[in-house]
Amino acid sequence: MSETFKAFAELIQAKSSATLSYRPQANGQQERSVKSIVQTVNVYVEAPLQQDWDDIAEKMAHAINNSMDTTRKETPFYLVHGWDAQSTLKAMTRSLRLGDGSLTDAAAWRREANRQHEAALATTKRYQATEKARRAKEHMEALGRLERMVSSVAVYGTSKTRSDQEARPPVAWPLPYQTKGGRIRL
């Protein structure tokens, strides 16, 4: 194999498998692919400006992957992926053929993608609100226990909670330490 063909095969990510040199017809599909590539490369070599090699290679790979196999009646792309390949131009012209202002495939896809995005955002917001409320509740419960301990020591001089010593009057603290609800701010 020539260096040019090896480079091209590597560029289009084609694996070359050796067949018996005395019987190349044994691998007919591969021989047809090689023939197509050789014909295309010959046309390219004859072109005066050969600056767009990667563009030509992409088009050749697309053409080979979308050529109908006469034996299997499918394209190689369909056999590998399970759906037919579509070029950008084909996708655009299909939406133009629908005409009469009906919803195009691209618009339907965009609308569905936007709907799913909005649903994901709404679910995320609900989840974040639930988590925020849960964490706030945990924090307030932990803070509430700590404040009850601190306030009972500060007000009553013991480590017992208020419920144990409700009969005693509370001590009046200076204004900077008082807060709403009778809690003491440290």
matplotlib code that plots the C-alpha trace (Angstrom):
import matplotlib.pyplot as plt

x = [0.0, 1.3, 2.0, -0.8, -3.4, -2.2, -2.5, -6.0, -7.2, -6.0, -7.7, -11.1, -10.5, -10.7, -9.0, -7.3, -7.4, -5.2, -6.8, -5.0, -3.0, -3.8, -7.6, -8.7, -12.2, -12.9, -13.5, -15.8, -17.2, -13.7, -12.6, -15.5, -14.7, -11.1, -12.1, -14.3, -11.6, -9.0, -11.3, -12.0, -8.3, -7.5, -10.0, -8.5, -5.0, -5.9, -7.5, -5.3, -5.7, -5.2, -5.4, -8.6, -7.6, -9.5, -12.7, -12.4, -11.7, -14.8, -16.9, -15.4, -16.0, -19.6, -20.2, -18.7, -20.7, -23.9, -23.5, -26.1, -24.7, -26.3, -26.0, -27.5, -29.7, -28.5, -25.8, -22.7, -23.7, -27.1, -25.6, -23.2, -25.5, -29.0, -30.2, -29.5, -26.9, -28.2, -26.1, -26.8, -28.1, -30.4, -31.8, -32.4, -34.0, -36.4, -37.7, -38.1, -40.0, -42.6, -43.6, -47.0, -45.8, -46.0, -43.6, -40.2, -38.1, -35.5, -38.1, -39.8, -36.5, -35.6, -39.0, -38.7, -35.1, -36.3, -39.3, -36.9, -34.6, -37.4, -38.6, -35.1, -34.7, -38.1, -37.1, -33.8, -35.4, -37.9, -35.1, -33.0, -35.9, -36.6, -32.9, -32.7, -35.7, -34.4, -31.0, -32.6, -34.8, -31.8, -29.8, -32.6, -33.1, -29.4, -29.3, -32.5, -31.0, -27.8, -29.7, -31.9, -28.8, -27.1, -30.2, -31.0, -27.4, -27.5, -31.0, -31.2, -27.6, -27.9, -27.5, -31.2, -33.6, -36.3, -39.1, -37.5, -37.5, -40.5, -41.4, -38.4, -38.6, -36.1, -33.2, -33.5, -30.5, -29.2, -30.8, -27.8, -28.3, -32.1, -33.8, -37.4, -38.9, -36.9, -33.8, -30.4, -27.9, -24.2]
y = [0.0, 3.5, 6.0, 8.3, 5.5, 4.6, 8.2, 8.5, 5.2, 6.5, 9.8, 8.2, 5.7, 2.7, -0.5, -2.4, -6.1, -8.2, -10.7, -13.4, -11.7, -14.4, -14.1, -10.5, -11.2, -13.1, -9.9, -8.2, -5.5, -4.3, -4.4, -2.2, 0.3, 0.4, 1.0, 3.9, 5.4, 5.0, 6.6, 9.6, 10.0, 9.9, 12.7, 14.7, 14.3, 15.6, 18.7, 21.9, 23.1, 20.3, 22.4, 21.1, 17.5, 17.2, 18.5, 15.9, 13.1, 14.0, 14.0, 10.7, 9.0, 10.3, 9.0, 5.6, 5.3, 6.2, 4.1, 1.4, -2.2, -4.4, -7.5, -6.3, -3.5, -1.1, 1.5, 0.8, 3.7, 2.1, -1.3, 0.3, 2.9, 1.7, 4.9, 6.6, 9.4, 12.9, 15.7, 19.2, 20.0, 17.0, 18.0, 21.6, 20.7, 18.2, 21.0, 23.2, 20.5, 20.4, 23.9, 25.4, 26.8, 23.5, 22.7, 21.6, 18.8, 21.2, 23.4, 20.4, 19.2, 22.6, 22.9, 19.5, 20.2, 23.5, 21.8, 19.2, 21.9, 23.8, 20.6, 19.9, 23.5, 23.2, 19.9, 21.3, 24.3, 22.1, 19.9, 22.8, 24.4, 21.0, 20.6, 24.2, 23.8, 20.5, 22.0, 25.1, 22.9, 20.8, 23.9, 25.5, 22.3, 22.1, 25.8, 25.6, 23.0, 25.0, 28.3, 26.6, 25.3, 28.7, 30.7, 28.4, 28.8, 32.6, 33.2, 30.7, 30.0, 26.2, 23.8, 22.7, 23.7, 26.3, 23.8, 22.5, 26.0, 27.9, 29.2, 31.5, 34.9, 35.6, 38.0, 41.2, 41.5, 44.8, 45.6, 44.6, 41.0, 40.8, 39.6, 38.9, 35.7, 35.9, 34.3, 35.7, 36.8, 36.3]
z = [0.0, -0.8, 1.9, 0.5, 0.7, 4.2, 5.4, 3.8, 5.4, 8.7, 8.2, 7.4, 10.2, 7.9, 8.9, 6.1, 6.4, 4.2, 1.9, 0.0, -2.8, -5.3, -4.6, -3.9, -5.2, -2.0, -0.2, -2.7, -0.5, 0.6, -3.1, -4.0, -1.2, -2.3, -5.9, -4.9, -2.8, -5.5, -8.1, -5.8, -5.0, -8.7, -9.3, -6.4, -7.6, -11.0, -9.5, -9.8, -6.2, -3.7, -0.5, 0.9, 1.6, 4.9, 3.4, 0.5, 3.0, 5.1, 1.9, 0.8, 4.2, 4.2, 0.6, 1.4, 4.7, 2.9, -0.2, -0.5, -0.1, -2.8, -0.7, 2.5, 1.0, 3.7, 4.1, 6.2, 8.5, 9.1, 9.9, 12.5, 14.1, 13.4, 11.7, 8.4, 8.4, 7.5, 6.2, 7.3, 3.8, 3.8, 7.2, 6.1, 2.8, 4.4, 6.6, 3.5, 1.6, 4.4, 3.4, 4.1, 7.5, 9.2, 12.1, 10.8, 12.2, 13.5, 15.2, 16.8, 18.0, 19.5, 21.1, 22.7, 23.9, 25.4, 27.1, 28.6, 29.7, 31.4, 33.1, 34.3, 35.7, 37.5, 39.0, 40.1, 41.7, 43.6, 44.7, 45.8, 47.7, 49.5, 50.4, 51.6, 53.8, 55.2, 56.0, 57.6, 59.7, 60.8, 61.5, 63.5, 65.5, 66.4, 67.1, 69.1, 71.4, 71.8, 72.5, 75.0, 76.9, 76.7, 77.7, 80.7, 82.0, 81.4, 82.8, 85.6, 86.5, 86.0, 83.2, 83.5, 80.7, 81.1, 81.4, 84.7, 86.2, 84.8, 88.2, 88.5, 86.9, 84.1, 84.6, 82.6, 80.3, 78.7, 75.3, 73.1, 74.3, 74.0, 70.8, 69.8, 71.2, 74.4, 73.0, 74.0, 71.4, 72.3]

ax = plt.figure().add_subplot(projection="3d")
ax.plot(x, y, z, "-o")
ax.set_aspect("equal")
plt.show()
